[in-house]
Amino acid sequence: MSAAGGEQAKSFGGKLRLSVVTPERSVYEGAVDAVVVPGYDGEVAFFPGHAPYVGLLGVGELRFHAAAGGTQHHLLAGGVVQVVDDTVSVLAETVLPVAGLSVDKARTELEAARALPATDDASEAVRAHAQLVARGKLRLATRAGAAAH
């Protein structure tokens, strides 16, 4: 087998070690086959053998396939991701299981975010972030509800 073939085999085999933490708690620690994060500019996928990487996280779906079986889906809002030696570290502001999201609650949160006062740059940034998170919740809750039917 050529060196290139050996490298390719490595990149499609093995496991990643995933650590997902927020300031409040550890969300997940364990072996996974693949991880997809909402990067600041779009989704980024990681598989075993990925090159070292550091990036900002946006708002969207964090999903990963646990080595023990099953894909987990979470809303992730803000933070950073680092990949080194098949270890993916996600340090996030907010991580919530998609299964726990409610379309009605997300709609209410979006209306509340839209009603926040924006009298200066700082308050406008707070309002924009709150709306972005609420829209992410609504999108994922709606998709989860449609998948359940």
For each residue, the residues with C-beta under 8 A, 3 or more apart:
1: 5 6 9
2: 5 6
3: 6 7
4: 7 8
5: 1 2 8 9
6: 1 2 3 9 10
7: 3 4 10 11 49
8: 4 5 11 12
9: 1 5 6 12 13
10: 6 7 13 14 48 49
11: 7 8 47 48 49 50
12: 8 9 47 48 49
13: 9 10 48
14: 10 48 49 86
15: 31 32 33 48 67 86
16: 31 32 33 34 35 46 47 48 50 86 87 88
17: 30 31 32 86 87 88
18: 28 29 30 31 32 35 64 87 88 90
19: 26 28 29 87 88 89 90
20: 26 27 28 29 62 74 90 92 95
21: 25 26 27 89 90 91 92
22: 25 27 91 92 93 94 95
23: 93
24:
25: 21 22
26: 19 20 21 29
27: 20 21 22 74 92 95
28: 18 19 20 64 72
29: 18 19 20 26
30: 17 18 66 67 68
31: 15 16 17 18 66 67 68
32: 15 16 17 18 35 64 65 66 67 88
33: 15 16 47 48 64 65 66 67
34: 16 45 46 47 64 65
35: 16 18 32 45 46 62 63 64 88 90
36: 43 44 45 46 61 62 63 64
37: 43 44 46 55 57 62 76 81 90
38: 42 43 57 58 59 60 61 62 76
39: 42 43 44 55 56 57 58 81
40: 55 56 57 58
41: 58
42: 38 39
43: 36 37 38 39 60
44: 36 37 39 53 55 81
45: 34 35 36
46: 16 34 35 36 37 50 53 83 88
47: 11 12 16 33 34 50
48: 10 11 12 13 14 15 16 33 86
49: 7 10 11 12 14 86
50: 11 16 46 47 53 83 86
51: 83
52: 83 84
53: 44 46 50 81 82 83
54: 80 81 82 83
55: 37 39 40 44 80 81
56: 39 40 79 80
57: 37 38 39 40 76 77 78 79 80 81 90 92
58: 38 39 40 41 77 78
59: 38 75 76 77 78 132 133 135 136
60: 38 43 75 76 136
61: 36 38 73 74 75 76 98 140
62: 20 35 36 37 38 73 74 75 76 90 92 95
63: 35 36 71 72 73 74
64: 18 28 32 33 34 35 36 71 72
65: 32 33 34 70 71 72
66: 30 31 32 33 69 70 71 72
67: 15 30 31 32 33
68: 30 31
69: 66
70: 65 66
71: 63 64 65 66
72: 28 63 64 65 66 97
73: 61 62 63 97 98 99 140 144
74: 20 27 61 62 63 95 96 97 98
75: 59 60 61 62 94 95 96 97 98 101 133 136 137 140
76: 37 38 57 59 60 61 62 79 90 92 94 95
77: 57 58 59 92 93 94 95 132 133 136
78: 57 58 59 92 93 94 129
79: 56 57 76 90 91 92 93
80: 54 55 56 57 90 91
81: 37 39 44 53 54 55 57 88 89 90 91
82: 53 54 88 89 91
83: 46 50 51 52 53 54 86 87 88 89
84: 52 87 89
85:
86: 14 15 16 17 48 49 50 83
87: 16 17 18 19 83 84
88: 16 17 18 19 32 35 46 81 82 83
89: 19 21 81 82 83 84
90: 18 19 20 21 35 37 57 62 76 79 80 81 95
91: 21 22 79 80 81 82
92: 20 21 22 27 57 62 76 77 78 79 95
93: 22 23 77 78 79
94: 22 75 76 77 78 133
95: 20 22 27 62 74 75 76 77 90 92
96: 74 75 100 101 137
97: 72 73 74 75 100 101
98: 61 73 74 75 101 140 141 144
99: 73 144
100: 96 97
101: 75 96 97 98 105 106 137 140 141 144
102: 105 106 141
103: 106 107 138 141 142 145
104: 107 108
105: 101 102 108 109 137 141
106: 101 102 103 109 110 134 137 138 141
107: 103 104 110 111 138
108: 104 105 111 112
109: 105 106 112 113 130 133 134 137
110: 106 107 113 114 131 134 135 138
111: 107 108 114 115
112: 108 109 115 116 130 134
113: 109 110 116 127 130 131 133 134
114: 110 111 127 131
115: 111 112
116: 112 113 123 126 127 130
117: 123 127
118: 123 124 126 127
119: 123
120: 123 124
121: 124 125
122: 125 126
123: 116 117 118 119 120 126 127
124: 118 120 121 127 128
125: 121 122 128 129
126: 116 118 122 123 129 130
127: 113 114 116 117 118 123 124 130 131
128: 124 125 131 132
129: 78 125 126 132 133
130: 109 112 113 116 126 127 133 134
131: 110 113 114 127 128 134 135
132: 59 77 128 129 135 136
133: 59 75 77 94 109 113 129 130 136 137
134: 106 109 110 112 113 130 131 137 138
135: 59 110 131 132 138 139
136: 59 60 75 77 132 133 139 140
137: 75 96 101 105 106 109 133 134 140 141
138: 103 106 107 110 134 135 141 142
139: 135 136 142 143
140: 61 73 75 98 101 136 137 143 144
141: 98 101 102 103 105 106 137 138 144 145
142: 103 138 139 145 146
143: 139 140 146 147
144: 73 98 99 101 140 141 147 148
145: 103 141 142 148 149
146: 142 143 149
147: 143 144
148: 144 145
149: 145 146
